[in-house]
């Protein structure tokens, strides 16, 4: 069952890792790899990797029907559509029509259905739990994000050449970095070096 917290530990192919919280599960999903220059960050190499990602909190959708190669292809298409629309919204550009169509198509499928466990103290996703349902749930979250009150707070990281995108849900709306431990610290270090060079 979905928890309220978002975020994942991301591994850099060059080494190192950092905690990244995109502020929405759909945006966390968008950072699992990608096309072109982002292919080196790919984590969803096979259907089992997709199932593993979906089973992790906060979504915690443990598939009862195994993910297929077709599910993986659809998931990667949805991921790319989420990536493209998030970056377009962050930059103030119109949303790409093809990406919107992919999100809408995924959202139209049956989503994950929550149910109370016996005793009513915990909840889970009602079986059967399929990858298509999880993708629908992520697509619906993206629809809500793009059309809701936080739409104007979808941002790209201010770090040099950092493509990370997130929704700033902080009260002041002043988040600038994908992660303070990554781009925020790099910025502070560059600013410190510049001040020392000017002294």
WOBEL-V70004 format. One record per pair of residues at least 24 apart in sequence whose ideal C-beta (glycine too) atoms are under 10 Angstrom apart, sorted by the first residue. I is the first residue (numbers start at 1). GAP is how many residues later the second one is. D is the distance in Angstrom with one decimal. If there is no record, write none. Layout:
BEGIN
[[I;GAP;D] [I;GAP;D]]
END
This chain:
BEGIN
[[1;56;9.2] [1;57;9.2] [1;58;8.9] [1;59;5.7] [1;60;8.7] [1;61;9.9] [1;111;9.0] [1;113;6.4] [1;114;8.9] [1;115;9.7] [1;116;8.9] [1;121;7.2] [1;122;4.4] [1;123;5.1] [1;124;6.3] [2;55;8.0] [2;56;5.4] [2;57;5.5] [2;58;6.2] [2;59;8.0] [2;110;8.1] [2;112;8.0] [2;121;8.8] [2;123;8.3] [2;135;8.1] [2;139;9.7] [3;54;4.8] [3;55;4.0] [3;56;8.4] [3;57;6.7] [4;53;9.8] [4;54;6.9] [5;52;7.2] [5;53;5.5] [6;51;9.2] [6;52;5.7] [6;53;9.4] [6;160;9.4] [6;161;9.2] [6;163;9.4] [7;50;9.4] [7;51;8.1] [7;159;9.8] [7;172;9.4] [8;24;8.3] [8;35;9.6] [8;45;8.5] [8;48;7.6] [8;49;9.5] [8;50;9.5] [9;47;10.0] [10;31;8.1] [10;33;8.9] [10;154;8.8] [10;168;8.9] [10;169;8.6] [10;172;9.0] [11;30;8.6] [11;32;7.9] [12;28;9.5] [12;29;8.1] [12;170;9.1] [13;27;5.1] [13;28;6.5] [13;29;9.2] [14;26;9.0] [16;166;8.8] [17;164;10.0] [17;165;9.8] [18;160;8.1] [18;161;5.0] [18;162;9.5] [18;163;5.4] [18;164;4.7] [18;165;9.3] [18;167;9.9] [19;159;10.0] [19;160;6.2] [19;161;9.8] [19;162;7.2] [19;163;9.0] [20;137;9.5] [20;144;6.6] [20;146;7.9] [20;157;10.0] [20;158;5.7] [20;159;5.4] [20;161;9.6] [20;162;7.9] [21;145;7.2] [21;146;9.7] [21;148;9.5] [21;154;9.8] [21;157;8.9] [21;158;7.8] [22;64;8.7] [22;132;9.6] [22;142;7.6] [22;143;7.0] [22;144;4.5] [22;145;6.8] [22;156;8.4] [23;122;8.8] [23;127;7.9] [23;130;8.3] [23;131;8.7] [23;132;9.3] [23;142;9.7] [23;143;5.1] [23;144;3.8] [23;145;6.8] [23;146;5.1] [23;147;9.0] [23;152;8.4] [24;34;10.0] [24;58;9.3] [24;62;9.1] [24;114;9.1] [24;117;6.0] [24;118;7.7] [24;120;8.8] [24;121;5.5] [24;126;8.2] [24;130;8.9] [24;142;8.1] [24;143;5.2] [24;145;8.5] [25;29;9.9] [25;32;9.6] [25;33;5.9] [25;34;5.5] [25;109;9.7] [25;112;8.2] [25;113;6.3] [25;116;6.0] [25;117;9.4] [25;120;10.0] [26;33;9.7] [26;52;8.7] [26;53;9.0] [26;56;5.4] [26;59;9.9] [26;60;8.5] [26;77;9.0] [26;109;9.9] [26;111;8.7] [26;112;4.5] [26;113;7.3] [26;114;8.6] [26;115;4.4] [26;116;4.3] [26;117;9.1] [26;118;9.0] [26;119;6.7] [26;120;9.7] [26;141;9.4] [27;55;6.9] [27;56;8.8] [27;59;6.1] [27;111;9.5] [27;114;8.8] [27;115;8.0] [27;118;7.6] [27;127;8.0] [27;137;9.2] [27;138;6.3] [27;139;6.1] [27;140;6.3] [28;25;9.1] [28;28;9.6] [28;30;8.3] [28;31;8.7] [28;54;9.9] [28;110;9.2] [28;138;9.2] [29;24;7.5] [29;25;8.8] [29;30;8.5] [29;46;8.2] [29;49;7.9] [29;50;5.8] [29;53;6.6] [29;54;9.3] [29;105;9.3] [29;106;9.0] [29;109;5.5] [29;110;9.9] [29;112;9.2] [29;113;9.0] [30;48;9.1] [30;49;5.6] [30;50;8.2] [30;51;9.0] [30;52;4.4] [30;53;4.5] [30;54;9.1] [30;55;9.3] [30;56;6.3] [30;57;9.2] [30;108;9.2] [30;112;8.7] [30;134;9.5] [30;135;7.0] [30;136;9.8] [31;48;8.7] [31;51;9.6] [31;52;8.2] [31;132;9.1] [31;133;6.8] [31;134;8.1] [31;135;9.2] [31;147;9.0] [32;43;8.8] [32;44;8.8] [32;47;6.3] [32;51;9.9] [33;43;7.6] [33;46;7.3] [33;47;9.6] [33;50;9.9] [34;42;8.6] [34;45;7.3] [34;46;6.8] [34;49;6.4] [34;129;8.8] [35;41;8.3] [35;44;9.3] [35;45;6.1] [35;48;8.7] [35;49;9.9] [37;126;8.7] [38;42;9.4] [38;45;8.2] [38;125;7.3] [41;122;9.7] [42;34;8.9] [44;28;6.4] [44;31;6.8] [44;32;6.6] [44;35;7.8] [45;27;8.7] [46;26;7.0] [47;24;6.1] [47;25;4.9] [47;26;9.6] [47;28;8.9] [47;84;7.8] [48;24;9.2] [49;26;10.0] [50;24;9.7] [50;25;5.4] [50;26;8.7] [50;29;9.9] [50;81;6.3] [50;84;8.7] [50;85;9.3] [51;78;9.8] [51;80;7.0] [51;83;9.1] [53;81;9.3] [54;58;9.5] [54;71;10.0] [54;75;8.6] [54;77;6.8] [54;79;9.6] [54;80;4.8] [54;81;8.9] [54;83;9.5] [54;84;9.0] [55;74;9.4] [55;79;9.5] [59;53;8.1] [59;66;8.9] [59;75;6.6] [59;78;7.3] [59;79;7.7] [59;82;9.6] [60;52;9.8] [60;64;8.3] [60;65;7.7] [61;51;5.8] [61;63;9.6] [61;64;5.5] [61;68;5.6] [61;69;9.0] [61;70;8.4] [61;72;7.5] [61;73;4.5] [61;74;9.9] [61;76;7.5] [61;77;9.6] [62;62;8.5] [62;63;7.5] [62;65;9.4] [62;67;6.3] [62;72;10.0] [63;62;9.4] [63;64;9.6] [63;65;8.5] [63;66;5.3] [63;67;6.6] [63;68;6.1] [63;70;9.0] [63;71;7.6] [64;61;8.7] [64;62;9.7] [64;63;4.6] [64;64;4.8] [64;65;4.7] [64;66;7.7] [65;62;8.6] [65;63;5.1] [65;64;6.9] [65;65;4.7] [65;66;7.6] [65;67;9.0] [65;68;9.1] [66;64;9.3] [66;65;8.6] [67;63;8.3] [67;64;4.4] [67;65;9.4] [67;67;9.1] [68;62;9.7] [68;63;7.6] [68;64;9.8] [70;61;9.1] [70;62;9.3] [71;59;7.9] [71;60;3.9] [71;61;6.6] [71;63;9.1] [71;64;7.7] [72;59;8.0] [74;28;8.9] [74;31;9.1] [74;32;7.2] [74;35;9.5] [74;57;7.8] [74;58;7.2] [74;61;6.3] [75;31;8.9] [75;56;6.6] [75;57;9.1] [75;59;8.3] [75;60;5.7] [75;63;8.7] [77;25;5.5] [77;26;9.8] [77;28;9.2] [77;29;8.3] [77;58;9.3] [78;24;6.0] [78;25;6.9] [78;27;8.7] [78;28;4.9] [78;29;9.4] [78;57;5.4] [78;58;9.3] [78;60;6.7] [78;61;6.0] [78;64;8.5] [79;56;9.2] [79;59;8.7] [81;24;9.2] [81;25;7.9] [81;58;8.3] [81;61;8.1] [82;24;9.4] [82;56;7.4] [82;57;7.9] [82;59;9.2] [82;60;5.2] [82;63;9.1] [82;64;9.4] [82;83;9.2] [83;80;8.7] [83;82;7.3] [85;57;7.0] [85;58;9.7] [85;60;9.1] [85;61;6.1] [85;69;8.9] [85;80;9.8] [86;56;7.9] [86;59;8.1] [86;60;8.1] [86;68;5.5] [86;69;9.2] [86;70;8.6] [86;79;4.5] [86;80;8.5] [86;81;8.3] [87;67;8.6] [87;69;6.6] [87;76;7.8] [87;78;5.8] [88;58;9.4] [88;66;9.2] [89;56;8.6] [89;57;6.2] [89;62;6.4] [89;63;8.3] [89;64;9.6] [89;65;4.6] [89;66;9.3] [89;67;9.9] [89;76;8.8] [89;78;9.6] [90;62;9.7] [90;63;9.3] [90;64;4.9] [90;65;5.3] [90;66;4.7] [90;67;9.6] [90;75;5.7] [90;76;8.9] [90;77;9.4] [91;63;9.5] [91;64;9.8] [91;65;7.2] [91;74;9.8] [92;60;9.4] [95;51;7.1] [99;43;9.8] [100;42;9.8] [100;43;9.3] [100;46;8.5] [102;37;8.2] [103;32;9.9] [103;35;9.1] [103;36;5.0] [103;37;9.0] [103;39;5.5] [103;40;6.4] [103;43;8.1] [104;35;7.6] [104;36;10.0] [104;38;9.9] [104;39;7.4] [105;30;9.8] [105;31;9.6] [105;34;8.0] [106;26;8.0] [106;28;9.9] [106;29;4.9] [106;30;5.7] [106;31;9.3] [106;32;7.5] [106;33;3.7] [106;34;8.4] [106;36;8.7] [106;37;9.5] [107;28;8.9] [107;29;5.9] [107;30;8.8] [107;31;8.8] [107;32;3.9] [107;33;4.8] [107;34;9.0] [107;35;7.8] [107;36;5.4] [107;37;9.6] [108;28;7.5] [108;31;8.4] [108;32;9.4] [109;24;7.0] [109;25;10.0] [109;26;7.1] [109;27;4.2] [109;28;9.4] [109;30;8.0] [109;31;9.6] [110;26;6.3] [110;27;9.6] [111;24;9.0] [111;25;4.3] [111;26;4.5] [111;27;9.1] [111;28;8.5] [111;29;5.9] [111;30;9.6] [112;24;7.5] [112;25;4.6] [112;26;9.5] [112;28;9.6] [113;24;9.5] [157;25;8.5] [157;26;5.4] [157;27;9.2] [158;25;7.1] [158;26;8.8] [158;29;7.4] [159;24;2.9] [159;25;7.8] [159;26;9.9] [159;27;6.4] [159;28;6.6] [160;26;7.7] [160;27;8.3] [160;30;8.4] [162;24;8.9]]
END
